[in-house]
Each structure stands twice: as structure tokens, then as C-alpha cells.
Amino acid sequence: MPKPENSTVRHPEVFGTAGRSPALHAADRTPRPPTSTFAHVHGFFANVWIRLSSALLMLGLSHAALGAVIYDNGLPNQVSGTQMSEFQVAENFTIGATANFNNIRFWSIQSSSTDYSGSVYWAIYSNIANEPGVLVQGGVTTAVAGALTGNSTGFSYAEYVFNIPVAFTLGAGDYWLGLHNGGLASTDSSEMLWSTTDVSVGSSGLYLDGSNWIDSGNEHAFQLEGSLIPEPSMLALVAVGLAAIGLRRRKS
């Protein structure tokens, strides 16, 4: 039977067995321009930078999320304390790496809640000859209230915990934390004492009598919270590690 004149015959050589047009075959056979060495290098280091940034971001977020205790001088032992209403009391501490601090936590023992004046003077001093030296950070905060812990001493003083929000950075080194119930001008003898701890770290705490720092014979309970700042050497190690991973993948 004769075919209509306007009919079209689909030949294998036109569409092939897979039904692909010659135009697609021609496009497939067209050689792509070679990528320059610069583009390869630029792409590689851009990839490394993205990975490095992501790693550092995760590192920073992990510390921030944890609210890590950077320094721990021990928990209170409900035994005794040092008068921090009449005197400023200071305790030494050491940090091994640069850190941002966001909270100072300490414990007190008090004969009543009214022994707390409603504000706390806090200070960070440098260490000079095993005594508080130059004032590095400090201030008076009224935004904190002591919370009962449910513990008490053998002589019926209740234990309180205080959290002072702060924002400062310290480099690695030796320092002193100073605390006083109320402003430094206040020297009343209300029974608010900085709680002692069984942990013995460094020298004993001191209290300021006039212009002299006197050995209290006590270790005091406190913690410093914040986040560590990665040192340049750590950043370099992370970068080298990511670069090595990238090169290994390119070779494989």
C-alpha cells in the first residue's frame, strides 16, 4: 500500500536506537574549553576557606552553647567563709588560654537574707608578687540576687549562690578575683561571708585591710564561665588539615 506523500519515516540514523537527535550528539561531541590552572587553584582554596569557616563557626558555637566553666576553684563545703562585707576578699586563679568571660559564680553563707546589701563589687586584678596588682576589669552590679541552695553550715548560716553577668576578655596568665558586699565605701560588718571550698588551688585567699592584703587562710568557692578563643596556631592546624583533605580528594 503506497505511503501518503506527507508522511515521515523515522530512520534509526536520524534518531538512533535511543531516540536522541543528531543535534544532541553534536553537542556531546563539542569539546569543552579547558579550565585554567588559576580557576582550579581559586576553586580549591575557596573550598578550603568555606570548610575552615564552617569548622571555626561550629567550634565557636559549641563553646557558646555549652557556657563552659573556664576556671573552677571548687564548690562550697558549708564549713566557713571570709567576711566580705567589711573587707574586700580576693582569690587567685590562672587561665591557660585567651578566653571571653560572661559569668562569675560564687557562693556565700549568711545569717539572713538581709545581710546582702543588694549589690556586689567585683574586680579582676593582675598578679604582682602573689598579690592583687593592677585593676584589669571591675564594677558594681545590682542586677543579681542570691538564690538559696538549700545547704547550711553547722552554725545555721544559709548558703546562697550568686551569678554576676560580665563581658570581658583575658589572655593567658595569673589573676585575682576580688569581691565585696556592696560598694567599696561600705564597710559594715553584716554577716555575709564568701564561702570556703575544700579545693586547694594556688595560695590562700586574701582580704584587704586598709592598704594591706592579709592572708585569710581560706580557699574560696567560685567559677568563671565563658568560651575559649582559638589561638592562631590552632587556626593554622585546622587550615592545614582541611587543605590536606582537599588535596587527597583531588588526587583520588
Secondary structure, DSSP 8 states (H G I E B T S, - for coil): ----TT-----HHHHTTTT--HHHHHHHHS------HHHHHHHHHHHHHHHHHHHHHHHHHHHHHHT-EEEE---EEEEEEEE-SSSEEEEEEEESS-EEEEEEEEEEEESSGGGS-S-EEEEEEEEETTEEEEEEEEEEE-S---EEEEEE-TT--EEEEEEEEEEEEE-SEEEEEEEEEB-TT-----SEEEEEES---SS--EEEETTEEEE-S--B-EEEEEEE---HHHHHHHHHHHHHHHHHHHH-
